[in-house]
Amino acid sequence: MKFHYQFANLLGAVYHRGDLVFDPSSNSLYSPVGNKLVTYDIKNGRSRALVSQVEYNIKHVALSPNGRLLIVSTERSQVHILSPQTGRILYRKDFEKKLSSINGIKFSPDGKYYVLLADNKALIYLTPGIAFTGSGRELSPFKIHKVIKAHYDEITCVSWSPDSNLIALGSKDLTVKIFGAHKQHPRIPNLINLAGHSDIIADEDDDETPKRLSFSRSSKHFFNDSLKTDSSRVYVSNVEYSNKIHLLVTGFTNGAILIHDMPDFSLIYSLELGNLGSIDSIVMSPDTDWIAFGSGVRPLTHGDIDGERLTQSQLIVWEWRTENFVFKQSGTGAGFTHVTDCVAYSADALVLASGGTDCKIRIWDTISGFCFVTFSEEHKGPITALEFQPNSPGKVLVSASLDGTVRAFDLTRYRNFRTLTGPSESKPAQFISLAVDLIGGDFIAAGSQNFPEIFLWSLKAGRLLECLAGHEGPVSGLKFSPVNNILISCSWDRTVRTWNLFEGRKCTREVLQLGSDALSLSIRPEGNQIAVSSVNGNIYFFDPESGEMIGAPIEGQKDLGFTKTVKDEAQDRDKFFTSLAYSSDGQYLICGGQSKSICIYHAEEKVLVKRFTLTRNQSLEGIFDYISKRKRAEFGFNEALIRAREDGDYAPISLPGVKQGDVGERDANPIIATYCVQFSPTMRSFVAATTEGLLIYSLDTFDYFDPYELSEDVTPSSVKACIENGEYLDALMQSLKLKDTQLFAMSIERTPLSDIPLVVKNLPLKYVELSLSFLSSALETTKHLEFYIIWCQTILRQDGLALKTNYSNASSVNADLRLLHRNISRWSESLQNLVDFNKYRLTFFDRLGNSELIDDQEVPSSDIEMFDNDSH
């Protein structure tokens, strides 16, 4: 099994705070989420996260006009230049010592310059990689071109003229000043001052460069006249202006959006998105068709909680001409208000379900990364557990909640078809654990937090079968055995119990004692081993049949690392695993808990195989591994003092009773933690529900060189030569030795259809396994669908029995077969939808031809309307 998993995507938190940016093609949208950037390909329906992470939350984002450079700044005045294609950081500069904050970044329209707004200064830099007349190509990433300092307060916004000769700056001193971006020009004065505003300037724009640089106020308008709601406490939060179509888009703190036609200031649209908080970012696509809105999450007030406002982040793309929502996603607030507590993969790995403290269940497409269904009205309490029914892959989802209900959802019709409750309606049980029968799929068990009992239902009958008593504390984990009718449970009473479902009320078979409270439970797919995590940080292994402990436990406290927070120092005894899960082959165990790390152990050897660090975001707490005692303040760690002293700048400590700055300011950073981890059934990825959202780690994020039995005579040129000479078997084997996907695709596609059985017949078994692995992955994106399926069919017919009996590599073969099944199922569904669409269209044409409506007869308006809609 390979362990080079790389961070691939971020689900659940679609937007934090910062600038939204469209790419030059208007197809993709860049959204800052914490210290990561997520790209949403709206046209193709895909999302991915850039591999690189910065050290703090991203505040501002700018993309060059040619789309080759991406500049981001953090809340700690750090500037990073990235490549959008690779997602790697190219350059980095720290302005924290020189500047207090960076308030904006913007490229010039010609892409030769970019400006940083730093305090009351504007720093204009030359764009690296741009060729300038007379000086050649600029290679330095941060070469200053001009420094503008004319405002008395912080600069809040900037705008370039279309010819990149003028730059307009708006400041908190309530003035707009226009400067020349280059050296002194006889037609451009040193400064043009525009005053008259009565509040902080949100944004401005230079429509065009006039021939005579003289400006005067021609009119004055008020937004209050266009707002539908009470505007006494409503302020402008963000503004976007398009000088191509003279459109002004304004966002407000209450979620209202106004679109005006300039310069007449005539109102075109007024949007009132009720559950949307303050509009933090507005951006218009370069082709002016789409407008993107972003709303982050801020600390809640009593009125916000009552109105369910600001409890989730929102990312919306609106097509203003047709008044349609092109893209609309919502998510958690990156740990500020809600977190995702549980996740579950479907058996075919096509669907991922998540639930959390926001009482909502979200269904995600693992290929596109988009949420396509949200169940928000069914549960009234936090979601604590999710399980898919094994007999209907990806079609039936079962959930447990603290509201005292267990619900079953039909993912075909998207409805809640079964609701299961406890025996007492006056004292409902708060369910914190869930298990679904792996053999028949009919039995559902749930463990309670306020009652030390296990409730057993029949999903088909919809009634309670039994209440299993025996535990003396909350039941924290439940699992059914995949080979017999045994239920395993663990509890805070420091015991693990096994139950036989056909022995009535007194069905306890074994009671296994632990040294501390049990937190989580997982069972091996073969059913011969169970793993239990406890509060002391250990993982215990038992045989469910005999009840005997298998070897010594895994001591995982040190593997989780040391976590230091700003308030206090977390002790070693506070480190434990809250979630663990076996891989589909049963050889590995993935674990996560109160730490920034995820650990993968070998189940048999009980050794740490790999440890992943979830994030390096220092805006969260629990990131530092070690903080010296000398940097500790009187009441816990002083974060600002720690960073200052680490940089060598000994900042003074304010004396008690000294009031300086905003004494009412309160900062509370979320603590990084892992709430649930799951391996994908294909073992090509795993998901971790963390404070930041759902982090997806995958093996398919990048191309790597991992040769197999490589020799000196095996080269890409030799592969191409074998193809030209008709030696298709040798070409295929050499491409597999190089493990190059492009050469493998070339060898597969250039092989004649009649030669496929002969090539597969003479292919050694170890190369058959590699071929099946490559074919399973290539089926996801190939255009030669039938040809690749013929290859897979031929391999399985000729070598299927040999692959089945090859126990030495059964785990990887099973994972490849699951991936193959997932991709074929996806293609089958897509083709079925296409065939149905074509069938209905052909039926329409057939009826239209049989009706003999030619020239002298009128075609029904409904048919014409349907035909026009289908054409579009």
N, C-alpha and C positions, 0 to 999 in steps of 0.2 A: 504494500500500500504506500502511495506517495503522500508526503506531508507538506509539500510546498504550496499550501493554501495561501492565497493572497486576498486581501480585502477587495471585494468586487462591487458591492452595492449597499445602499442604506435605505431601508424601508421604515415606514412608521412616522418619521419626522421629515416632512417635505420641505420645510422652510423654518429657519430660526429668526434671524434678523440680518439685514444687509441689503446689498444691491442685487437686483435681478438683471441678467444680461442675456440678450438674444445673440446668436451667432450671425455672421453676415448673410447666410442663406435663409434666415428666418425659420429654420426647421427645428432648431434645438434651443433650449433655455437652460442657462446656468443658474442654479439656486444654491446659496450658501446655507449649510446646515451644520451649526457648530463650527468645528475646525475643518470641515470637509466641504467639497464642492460636488454637487450631484447634477448630472446632465440629463435632461428630459428631451428625448428625440420625439417631438410631438407628431411629426409626419409619419414616422415608422412605428410609433407606439413602443418605444424602448426607453429604459433608464439605466444609467450606470453612474458610479461614483469614481471620481479621479483617485488614483492610487495614493498620491501624496497627501499628507496631512500637515497642517501648520501647527504651531505651538499654542495658539489661543483662538478664540472664536473669530470668525471672519466678519469684518465690518463693511468693507467696500470692495467691489469687484469692477474691473474694466477689461474689455476685450478689444484688441487692436482691430482696425477696419478690415485687414486682410485675414483675421481669424487665426493668426499664427502665435500670438503672444497673449498671455492672460496675466494680469497684475492684480494681486489681492493684498489688502492691508488688514491687520488684526486690531483688536481693541487695545493692544499693547504697543501700537505704533511700529509694528514690524511689516516690512514690504517684501513680498515674494513675487518673482516672475516665473511663471509656469508655461509649459508647453501643453496646449489643449489636446494635441494628438496623443501624446504619451502619458500625460498627467504627471510628469516629473517636474520637480523644482529645478530651475536653471540658475537663478540668482536669488540672493537674499541679502537684505540690509536692515539693520536694527536702528530705528530712530528714537528709541525709548528715552535715552539720556538727553537727546537734543530737543525733542518735541514732546509736548504733553499729550497730543492726540492728532490723528490724521482724519480729516473731515470729508475727504472725497478724493477720487481719482478719475481722470477722464483723458482719453486720447483725443488728439486733434483729428479733424475729418480726413486730412491727408495721411495720417498715421506716422508722421515724422516726429511728433512730440507727444509727451504726456505730462500732465500737471498733477502735483500732489498739493492738497490743501492742508497746511500744517499751521495750526494756531491762527495767527493773523498774517501769515505769509502764504504765497503761492510759489511753489518750486516747479519750474518748467525744465524737464529733462529731455534729452535726445533719445529716441527709441532705438534700442540695439538692433543691429542687423539692417538698418535702413541706409541706403547710399545717398550721400549728400553731395551736391555739386561743388567741386573744387577741393573736397576733403576726403573723398572716398567713403567706404562703408564704415559706419560707426559700430565698434565692437564692445565698447565699455557699457555695462548695463545701467550705470547711474552717473552719467556725465551731465552736469548741470548746464543748462542753456541760459536761463534767466531767473532771477529772484525778484519777486514783486512783493513789496511791503508798503502798503499805504492805508490799511484799515486800522482802526483802533481796537477792534474786538475780533473774535474768531470769525474766520471765513466759513460760511456754511454751504455754498453752492458755487458752481462754475459752469460756464458755457462758452464754446468756441464759435466763432463766425464760420460760415461754410467754406471760406477760402483759407482758414487757419491763420489769418493775419491779426485778428482781434480776439481778445479774451475778456469776458465779463465775469466779475466776482461779486457775490452778494455776501453781506456780513451781518453779524449781530448788532453792529452799530447803526443798522437801519439804512444803509446806503448801498448802492450798486455802483461800482467803479469799472470803467472800461479802459483797457491798456492795449498797447501794441505788443504782439507776441514776439517780435523780433527787435532789432536795433532801431534807432531813431529813424523815422521816416518823415519827410517834409509834409506829407498830407495827414499824418497821424499825430495828434498831440500826445504829450506825456501822460495825461490823465483826463478822463471825462467822468465827472461825478454826477450821479443820479440819486437824488434824495427825495424824501416825501413819504416813505413807508412809516407805519406806526407800530410794526411788530417785526419779529425776526423774519428775514427773507428765506422762503423755502426753496425757490428755484427761479431761474430766469433763462432767457434764450435770446441770442442774436439772430434775428430772422435773416438779415442779409447785410453785407457791408455797404453802407451808403457812400455816395460820391463825396458828399460834404459831411464831415463828421460833426454834426450838430444834432442834439436830441432835445426834445421837449415833450412834456406830458400832454397827450391829446385827449385822453378820457380817463375816467375812474369808475370802476365797477365794484360791486359787492357780491360775495358768494352767498350771503345770508338770504338774499331774495330767492335763490334757487333751491335751498335746502328745505326738505319737507318736514323734518322734525325740528324740535327746539334747538336753536343754534347758540344758546347763551354760553354753553360750555364746550362748544365744538370748535376745533382749530384745524387749520390746514396741516397735514402731516407729510404729504409728498405731492410733487408736481412733475408732469412730463409734457413736453411740447414738441411737436413735429413741425419743422419749418418747411417740409415738403407739401403738406396738405393743410397747414395752418390750424392744427387741432391742439387744443389745450385740455389735458386730462388732470383732474385734481382729486386727490384723496384726502379724507378727513379722519379725525380721531374716532368718530362714531361708526366708521365703516361705510360712509356714504361716498359715492363717486360721481363727479360731474364732468361732462364732456362739453366743451364750448368750441364754437367756430370763431376763430380770430381773423381780423381785429374787431369784428362787430360784437363779440362776446355774446353771441346768440346760443342759447342752450340747445344742444342736440339730444343728449341722453342724460338721465338721472337714475343712477342705480342705488338701491337700498338693500344691501346684503345684511340681513338682520342679525345673523349669528357671527358676523365677521367683526373682528376687533379693529384696532387702528390700522390704517393702510400704511405699511412701513416702506413699501417699494412699488413703484410703477415704472414700467418700461414698455415702449412700443417697438414692434418688430421693424427691421429696416425696410420691408416692403409695405409698411403701414397698414397691414391687414389685421394684425392681432395686437391686443393689449394685455399685458401680464400684470397681475396684482399679487402682492405677497403680504400676508398678515402674520406676524409672529406672536409669541406668548409673553406676556408680562405678568408681574405679581398681581394677584387678584384682590379686588375689593368686595365688600358685601353685596353691592349692587350687581357686580359682574357674576358672582356665584348664583344669585337669584335668577338672573337673566341668561345663564349658561353662556356668557360671553367670554371670549379670550381663553377658553379652556382648551383650545386646539389651534394649531397652526393651519393656515390655508394658503393654497397656491392655485390661482385661477388664471386661465388664458381665455380671453373673450374676443370673439370676432365682432367688432362693433358695427360693421356694415349690415350683417345679417342678424345681429343680436342673438348669437348662439354662443354657448360655452363650449369651446373646443377642448379644453382640458380643465379638470377640476379635481383636486386631491386635497385631502385633509389628513392631519396626523397629530401625534402627541407633541408636547412642547419641550422636547429634549430634556425631560426630567424635571421641569419646573412645576408642572401641574399634574400630569398623568404619566404613567410608565406602562410598558407592556410587560405583563407578568407571565404569559404562557404563549407557546407557539406549538404548532403541529404540522407535519408534512403529510400529504396524502400518499397512498401507496405507490402511485405512479410518479411522484415528485413534481407534478405539474402545478399543484395548488399548495399554498401555504396559508394557514389560518393563524391569526393572532388575536389576543384579547388582553385587556388590562383594566386599570382602575377607572377608565372613562366609561365603563359599562357597555362598550361596543365591541363587536366581533368584526374584524376585517379579513376579507379573503383576497389573497394576492396571487397574481400570475407570476410564477417563478421565472418565466422566460422574459417577459416584458418588464417586470418589476412594478407593475401598476396594480392598484387596488380596484377591483371591478365590482365588489359587493360589500356593503356595510350593513350589518344588522345592529341598529341603534335603539330600537324601541322595545325589544323583547325583554332583556335583562334590566333590572332596576338596581343592581349592585355590581361591584367589581367582578370581573371574570377571573377565575382562579385556575381553571384547567380546561384543556381542549383535547379531544381525541377523535380521529376519523374511524368510521366503522370499516373493518378490514374486508368484509364481503362485498362492499360497493365502493371501489377505489375512487376517492375524491367526490363522492356523491352524497354521503351522509356524514354530517359533523355533529358531535355531541359536546356540549359545554356544561360546565358547572360554575355556580356563582355564589356569592355571599348573600344573595337575596333569597336563598332557600329553594331554588329550582335547578333542575337539570333539564336542559332542552336539547332536542334533536332537530337539525336543520336539513332541509332538502336543498342541495346546491344545484339541482336541475331547474326547479321552479322558484328557488330562492324564497323559501318560506319556512316557518317554524311549524312542524307537523306533529310534534309530541312534546308535552311538558310534564315532567315528573317531579313530584314533591314528597316531603316526608309525611309521616302519619298525623302530625299535629300541626294544624294551621295557626293555633294561637302562639305556639313557640316554634317557629320555623328554624330548621337547621341551617347553619352556615357552612356550605360545602367548600372544602379547600383541596380535595384530591378527587381523582376520577379514573376509572378503568373501564374498558370495553372488552367484552369477550372476544378473544382472538380466534376461536374455533368456529362458533356459530354466529357470533355477532349480535346475539339477542340479549344477553345479560349485560346490565350496566350497574356498576357499583360506584358509590360516592362516599367519601369520608367527611365527617363533620368536624367543625372547629369547636362549637359550643356543646356538642354532645359526643361523648367517646363511643360512638357507634358507627357501624357501616351499614348503609342502606343499599339493598339489592332490588333492582327492577327488571321487568321484562319489557324490552322495547316494542315488541310486536303487540303485546297485550296492553301495555301502557299502565300497568298496575304494580304496586309494591309487593314483592315476594317475601322479603325477610329483612329483619333488623338484626345484624350480627353484633352482639355485645361481648366485651372481654377486655378491650383497651380501657385504660384509666386516664387517658389524655387525648388531645386532638389527634385525629388520624391524618398524618402528613403525607402519606404515600400509599398508592394502591396499584397493583398490577395483576393481570390474569396470566396464567401460564399458557404458553402457545401450544403445549402438547397434551395437557389434561385439564380437567375442571378444578383446578386449584387456584385460589385467590391468595395473594400475598399482600400483607399490609404492614406498615410501620407507623409508629406513634411517638409522641413526645413523652410517653411513659417509659421510654428506654427499652422497648420490646419490638420484635418482629414476629408476626403471627402468620401461619398458613391455615387456610380454611378449605374444607371440602364442601362444595356447593350442594352435594346430594346426601348429606348426613343430617339435615334438619337444623334445629336451633343450636344444638351443641355439636358444632362441626369443626371445632378447633383441633387441628392435628398437631402442630408444634408451636411452642412459645420459645423464641430465641431472645436471650438477654443481651443487651448492649451496655456499654459503659457510660453512655450519655444519651441525650435525646436524639431520636432519629428525625431527619429532615427530608430526605428524598430517597426514592427507591427505583431501581431499574432491573429488568430481567433480561437475560441473554436470549437471543432468538431461538437457540436450541432448547431453552427451558431448563438447562442443567446448572444454572448459576444465577444468583441474585446479588446485586450490589446495593449497599445501604450507606448513605452518608450521615454523619452525626455532627453534633455541635462541637465536639473536640477536634474537628478537622480531619478525622480518619474516615476511610472507606472500608467497610467490612464486606466479606464475600461469604456466602452460604450456599449449601446444596439444598434446594427446596424439598427434595424427597426425604433425605435423612435428617435434615436440620443441623448438620455439622458445619462448623466454620472451615472454609477452604483457605488454609495458609494464614499468614500474618496479614493484618490490615495495611492499607496504604496510608502513610502519615503525610497528609497534604498541606499542613499549615505552612511549611517553609516553601512549598511549591507555589502557593498563592502569593507569596512575597509579603513585604511589610508595607503597610499603608499609613501614611501620616496625613492628617487633615489640619486645617487652619485652627480649629477649635481645640482639639486635643490629640493625643497620640493613641492610635488604635493598638491594643495589645495583641499578642499572638493568640491568646485564647478566643479572640473575637473573629478569627479567620476560620471559615468553614465553607463547604460546598453546599449550595442550596439547590443545585440541579445537576443531574448526571444522566447519561444515556449511552446505550451500547450502539456500536456501528452495526450495519445490516449483516455483516459476516460474524459478529460476536467476538472479534479479536481485540477490539479497542474500546476504550471507555472515555467519553468526553465529559468534562466536569467544569462547572463555573460556579462562582459564589461572590462573596463580599470582597471583590478585588478587581483590579484592572486586567487580570490575566485569566486565560482559559487553558486548561491542561488536558492533554490527551495521554492516557496510560495504556500500556499493554495489559490486557485482562489476565493473561496467564502468567507473564513474568512479573507483573505488578511494578513496572518501572515507568518513569516519566519518559515518554517518547518525544513530545513536542509541547512547547508552551508559547501561546500567542498573546501578545500585548494588544489589548483592544484599542486603545487610544493613547495619544500623547498630548491631549488637550489639557493644558494647565489652567484653563478656565474652570475646570471641574476640580473637586476635591478628591483626595485619595490617589493622586498621581505620583507624588514624591515617595521614593523608596526610603529615603533617609533624610532627616533634618537634625542638625546639630542642636544640642541642648543650649548652647550659648546664643542661639538665634530665637529662643523662646521668650515671648513677652510675659507679662504678669498673668494674663488670662488667656492661656493657650498660645498658639503660634501666631505671630504677626506676619501675614503673608507679604505685605509691602516691604517690611523690614528684611525679610528673608531674601527677596529678590534683589533689594538694594545692596545687601552685604555680600551676596554671591557675586555681584558685579564689581565688588571692590569699593563701592560708594557707601560709606558709613552714614546712613541717614539718622538724623537726630530723633530721639524718642520724646514725644510730647509729655509734659508733666501732668499729673492729675489736677483736674480743675480747669485746665486750659481749654478754652472753646475756640476752635479755629476751623473754618470750613463749614460744611453742612452737617450739623450735629444730628439731624433727623435722618440722615442717609443710612440705609440698612442694606447690606449686601449678603446674599445667601446663595452659595453655589451648590449645585447638586453633587452628590457623592457618586462616583463611578462604581457600578456593581453589575453583576450578571444575574438575571432572574430565571432564565430558562435557556437551555441549549439542546439542540437536536441535530443529528446527522441526517443528511438527505438519504433516501433509500438507494439512490444510485452511488452514494459515497463520493460524488464529485464536488460536493459542497456541504457546508454546515451553517446553521443559523444560530445567532446568540441574541436573546432579548436583553438589552442593556439599558442603562440610563439614557443613552443617546438615541435609542431606537433599535430596530432590527438590523443587525450587522450580518451581511452575507459574505462568507469566505468561500472561494471557489478555486478549483484547479485549472479552470479554463480562462483565466484572466490575461495571460500573456503566453507568448511562445518561448520555449526554453530548449536548450540543446541537451538532450539526454540520450546519447547513442546506446546501441545495443549490439554487442559482438562486432564492434567496428574494427575494420582493418584499413591499411593504407590504400588499397586499390578501390575502396568504396568512397566515391565522391559524387557530388551532384552531376558532374559531367558524365560519369560512367552510367548513372541512371538514365540520363537522356540518350546516351549512345545505345544502351540496351533497348530502349523503346523504339528508336529508329531502326534497329536491326530486327525487331520483332521478337526479342527475347523478353517476353512480358513477365515470366516467372522471376528471372534474375532481377529485372527492374523493380518488381514489387518487393522482393526480399531486401534489396539494397536500400530502398526508400524506408523500409521498416527498420533497418539497422541504423540509418541516420535519424529516424524518428522525425522526419520533416513532413509536415502536413501538406505542403504544396506539392512536393515530389510524390507523396503517396497519392494525392488526388490525380496527379498527372498519370501515374502508373495505372490507377484504377480506370480512369476514363478513356485512356488510349487502348486498353485491352479490348479486342473484338468480343462481341456478345457470344459468339460460338466457342471462343477459347476460354471462357470463364470456368466451366466445369473442369477442364484439363488443368488449368492453373491452380485451382483450389485443391484438386486431387493430389498434386505433387508438392503442395505447400506443407512444410513440417508443422507439427501441432503447435509448437511455441510461436511460430509466425502466424498461425491461424488465430490464436488468442490476440495477438497484437493487431491483426487486420480487423477483427471484430470490434476491438476497442476504438480504432480509428474510424471505422465505418459508422459506429454508433454516434460518435461526436459529429462526424461530417453530415449526417442526415439532418441535423438541425438547420443548416444553412444552404445545403446544396440545391441547385436547380435541376439536377438530373435525378429526380426522385425515383422513378421506376428502375433506372439502371442500378442505383445503389441498393434498392430493395432486392433486385435479382442477385446481386453479390451476397447480401446477407442471407437470402433464402438458400443459395447454393452452399454456403458455408455451414449453415445449420443442418441441411439435409445430409451432407457428406461427413461432417465432423461433429455433429451434435452429440452423439453418444459418447465419443471420445472426450469431449469437453465436460460432459456430465460426470464421467468416471474419473476425471483428473482432479483428485481431491487436493493435490498440493497447491493448486492455484484457483480453488473454487470460489474464494471470496471475490477476487477481481473479475472473474467471469460472470458471477451473479450480478455484480454492479454494472458491468457492461450490458448485460441482458436487460436490466431494469432501465438503463438509459436508452437502449434501443426501443424498448416498449413505450417509453414516454414519448420519444420523437415520432414514432409511427402513429401513436394515438393522436398526437397533435395534428399531424398531417392528415390523418383520416377525418378528423373533425372539420378541418379547414376545407378539405375537398368536398365533404358532404354539404357544407354550407354553400359552396360554390355551385355544386350540382343542383341543389334545390333552387338557388337563385336563377340559374340558366333554365331550369325546367319551367319555372313560372313565367319567365320571359318568353320562352318558346310557345307556351300555352297561350299567352297574350297575342303573339303574332299569328298563331294558328286561328284563333277566334276572330282576329281582325281581318284575316284573309277570307275566311268562310262567310263573314257577314256581307261581303261584296259591297263595302262602302267605298265606292270609287267615284270621285269627282262630284257626281250628282247627289250623293247621299252624305249626310253629316255624321262624322264620327262622334260618338258620345264624349262629352266634355270630361267625364270622369276617367275614361280610358286615355284620352290625350294627356290629362294631368298626370296620370300614373306613369305614362311613357316618358314624359319630360322629367319627372322626378328620378326614374330609374336611369335615364341617360346621364343626368348629373352625377 
